[in-house]
Amino acid sequence: MNQALRNLTQAAFYADELRLFLDTHPGEQAALDAYRAAARQAAQAKQALPYAVNALDAGQNDEWDWTCTPWPWELEE
Protein backbone atom coordinates (compact mmCIF):
# COMPACT_ATOMS: atom_id res chain seq x y z
CA MET A 1 0.00 0.00 0.00
CA ASN A 2 2.78 2.42 0.78
CA GLN A 3 4.21 2.01 -2.73
CA ALA A 4 0.80 2.66 -4.32
CA LEU A 5 0.38 5.83 -2.27
CA ARG A 6 3.93 6.91 -3.12
CA ASN A 7 3.24 6.40 -6.84
CA LEU A 8 0.11 8.51 -6.57
CA THR A 9 1.90 11.25 -4.66
CA GLN A 10 4.71 11.42 -7.20
CA ALA A 11 2.42 11.45 -10.22
CA ALA A 12 0.11 14.08 -8.71
CA PHE A 13 3.06 16.28 -7.72
CA TYR A 14 4.50 16.07 -11.22
CA ALA A 15 1.12 16.93 -12.77
CA ASP A 16 0.72 19.91 -10.42
CA GLU A 17 4.20 21.19 -11.25
CA LEU A 18 3.51 20.91 -14.97
CA ARG A 19 0.20 22.73 -14.53
CA LEU A 20 2.01 25.60 -12.78
CA PHE A 21 4.58 25.70 -15.59
CA LEU A 22 1.78 25.83 -18.16
CA ASP A 23 0.29 28.84 -16.36
CA THR A 24 3.31 30.85 -17.46
CA HIS A 25 4.14 28.95 -20.67
CA PRO A 26 0.75 28.15 -22.25
CA GLY A 27 2.19 27.57 -25.70
CA GLU A 28 4.56 24.75 -24.72
CA GLN A 29 3.09 21.72 -26.48
CA ALA A 30 5.63 19.31 -24.99
CA ALA A 31 4.73 20.45 -21.47
CA LEU A 32 1.02 20.10 -22.26
CA ASP A 33 1.57 16.57 -23.54
CA ALA A 34 3.61 15.74 -20.44
CA TYR A 35 0.87 17.19 -18.21
CA ARG A 36 -1.80 15.08 -19.87
CA ALA A 37 0.33 11.95 -19.46
CA ALA A 38 1.06 12.79 -15.81
CA ALA A 39 -2.62 13.44 -15.09
CA ARG A 40 -3.51 10.04 -16.62
CA GLN A 41 -0.77 8.39 -14.58
CA ALA A 42 -2.07 10.04 -11.39
CA ALA A 43 -5.61 8.86 -12.12
CA GLN A 44 -4.35 5.31 -12.71
CA ALA A 45 -2.26 5.41 -9.54
CA LYS A 46 -5.29 6.56 -7.57
CA GLN A 47 -7.33 3.63 -8.85
CA ALA A 48 -4.51 1.25 -7.92
CA LEU A 49 -4.91 2.05 -4.23
CA PRO A 50 -6.43 -0.86 -2.34
CA TYR A 51 -9.20 1.32 -0.92
CA ALA A 52 -10.96 4.56 -1.69
CA VAL A 53 -9.51 7.51 0.15
CA ASN A 54 -12.00 10.34 -0.06
CA ALA A 55 -9.53 12.90 1.27
CA LEU A 56 -7.55 12.48 -1.94
CA ASP A 57 -10.41 14.15 -3.76
CA ALA A 58 -10.06 17.36 -1.74
CA GLY A 59 -10.02 20.33 -4.04
CA GLN A 60 -11.38 18.40 -7.00
CA ASN A 61 -14.87 19.82 -6.67
CA ASP A 62 -16.88 22.30 -4.61
CA GLU A 63 -17.97 19.74 -2.05
CA TRP A 64 -16.50 19.67 1.42
CA ASP A 65 -17.98 16.39 2.64
CA TRP A 66 -14.62 14.66 2.33
CA THR A 67 -13.82 16.03 5.78
CA CYS A 68 -16.58 13.83 7.20
CA THR A 69 -15.15 10.57 5.85
CA PRO A 70 -12.37 8.47 7.40
CA TRP A 71 -8.77 9.48 6.87
CA PRO A 72 -6.40 6.80 5.49
CA TRP A 73 -4.96 6.00 8.93
CA GLU A 74 -8.46 5.57 10.34
CA LEU A 75 -9.33 2.75 7.94
CA GLU A 76 -8.83 -0.85 8.88
CA GLU A 77 -6.68 -2.84 6.49
Sequence and secondary structure as in RCSB ss.txt:
>XXXX:A:sequence
MNQALRNLTQAAFYADELRLFLDTHPGEQAALDAYRAAARQAAQAKQALPYAVNALDAGQNDEWDWTCTPWPWEL
EE
>XXXX:A:secstr
 HHHHHHHHHHHHHHHHHHHHHHH TT HHHHHHHHHHHHHHHHHHHTSSS  GGGGTTSSS  GGGGS  GGGS
  
